[in-house]
Amino acid sequence: MTIQLSIFLSLVLYMPQLLVISISLQIPLFQINCWPP
């Protein structure tokens, strides 16, 4: 397996997890910013 192929496969495998993590991190920040202090 070439290095580029392994990098591509790892990106394809981990990209949904990164999206879910980023969304789950943005939701609490968004709620905190929307709530009055």
C-alpha positions as CSV (number, residue, x, y, z in Angstrom):
1,M,0.0,0.0,0.0
2,T,1.4,3.4,-0.9
3,I,1.6,6.2,1.5
4,Q,-0.8,8.4,-0.4
5,L,-3.4,5.6,-0.5
6,S,-3.1,5.0,3.2
7,I,-3.5,8.8,3.9
8,F,-6.5,8.9,1.6
9,L,-8.1,5.9,3.4
10,S,-7.4,7.4,6.8
11,L,-9.0,10.7,5.7
12,V,-12.1,8.9,4.4
13,L,-12.3,6.9,7.6
14,Y,-11.8,9.8,10.1
15,M,-13.5,12.6,8.3
16,P,-17.0,11.7,9.5
17,Q,-15.7,11.4,13.1
18,L,-14.1,14.8,12.8
19,L,-17.3,16.3,11.5
20,V,-19.3,14.8,14.3
21,I,-16.8,16.1,16.9
22,S,-16.7,19.6,15.4
23,I,-20.5,19.8,15.3
24,S,-20.8,18.5,18.8
25,L,-18.2,21.0,20.0
26,Q,-19.9,23.9,18.1
27,I,-23.4,23.2,19.5
28,P,-22.5,24.0,23.2
29,L,-20.5,27.1,22.1
30,F,-23.4,28.2,20.1
31,Q,-25.8,27.7,23.0
32,I,-23.5,29.5,25.4
33,N,-23.3,32.5,23.0
34,C,-27.0,32.6,22.5
35,W,-27.9,32.4,26.2
36,P,-28.0,35.7,28.0
37,P,-25.1,36.1,30.5
